[in-house]
Amino acid sequence: MFSSKHKNTSFFSPLNQFSNVCQWALKAVSGINKAFKNFLTDTLLMFALLPRKVNFTQLEIYGKYCEKTYRSGFSKGFEWVDFNLGLGSRLFKAGDRKAIAIDPSYISKSGKHTHGIGRFWSGCAQQVKHGLEILGIGLIDIDRKDCVSLKAVQTPSPKSLAECGVSMVKWYLTCILNLRDKLMQQSRYVVADAYFSVSEFANGLEEHGFHLVSRFRSDADMMYLYTGERTGKRGRPKDYDGKIDFKNLDMEKVKKVDIFPDEGDFYTTIAYSKSLKRKVRLVVFQPREGKPILYFSTDTNMSARNVVEYYRTRFQIEFCYRDSKQYTGLCDCQARDFDKLDFAFNASLTAVNVAKVVINQEYPTFSIANLKSLLYNSYLTKRFFAMSGFRPNKSLNAKIFKELSDIAARAA
């Protein structure tokens, strides 16, 4: 049921609340006219409430514009990062710990002529599949344990990258560096999974002022640093003091830290990584059962607790993908050219961001699914009244509307 502060909610306030959040965030984006602002607001609302696939045909049926207008609008560029940073400022507190999260995601797509079509790794299927891939860049709040998607960039096909002589990791790095100035204002830490724990990526970030927080494989080749006295003899001074055996740590060279003691034991030290060719802050997690888990940060001054908490919060960006695929049509776009696909991917992820802000401000007990149902029920009620040809009496129809919209609220 609605909370006490929503007893006087007007017929269509959920739709208005969603649209108002969009209009507010658009103030942070310069260089767009009123017509495009209205188009984008309507498009994001449609992405959030459509019960079926979010494609151009459905947008015409439910939205304010014709299919040709939607196709034309999807071809226009838009500063998604500025818009989503505005949403993030309403969702996150200024003093919270934040980091930049990146994660590729497989997008199913058939055919042969779509831009960027190729064979990419699918984490859900645990195999390489034919389709598309996007690299998602998000802002995570470590203390709130939430993520706002900032931008999705479509990955070129492996074949086209090979023809240009560019590795996939190098391309991912370029995507981040293209947004360096805006990202640097939010955080200097980039969190990513173990795929990115290679020297090309980690050292590339370091050269531009970022630090990488990630994981090593459980059999990573790591060395203790030598901290003893120098002998003063001729030759190169001793830098390392043996290889690290993660199943039998040298307790004189590591420090036990109190982090989530119910899960297992955590040990930390500054070690040398042969794969990264650099010193890192290493945190070894030895669970009650299973292999050790190796967290690390290229910032050797970072605390062990922060290393673990930053990395574990990285998974919030995967929840953004999950919600977008389930509720806002991330995999539904009919287009084949780059501009329309780029707009569709970013609109889908951004619609989830707007929904999070609306939930946080108005419906704190709701999920994305609950809000989607509420928006759809409100839209249908509004459509019924619009098609009836008369203005409804709010006092007489408030009970009817409340029963319709409460279908979503009862599930919360």
Secondary structure, 3 states (H helix, E strand, C coil): CCCHHHCCCCCCHHHHHHHHHHHHHHHHCCCCCHHHHHHHHHHHHHHHHCCCCCCHHHHHHHCCCCHHHHHHHCCCCCCHHHHHHHHHHHHCCCCCCEEEEEEEEEEECCCCCCCCCEEEEECCCCEEEEEEEEEEEEEEECCCCEEEEEEEEECCCHHHHHHHCCCHHHHHHHHHHCCHHHHHCCCCEEECCHHHCCHHHHHHHHHCCCEEEEEECCCCCEEEECCCCCCCCCCCCCCEEEECCCCCCCCCCCEEECCCCCCEEEEEEEEEECCCCEEEEEEEEEECCCCCEEEEECCCCCCHHHHHHHHHHCCHHHHHHHHHHHHCCCCCCCCCCHHHHHHHHHHHHHHHHHHHHHHHHHCCCCCHHHHHHHHHHHHHHHHHHHHHCCCCCHHHHHHHHHHHHHHHHCCC
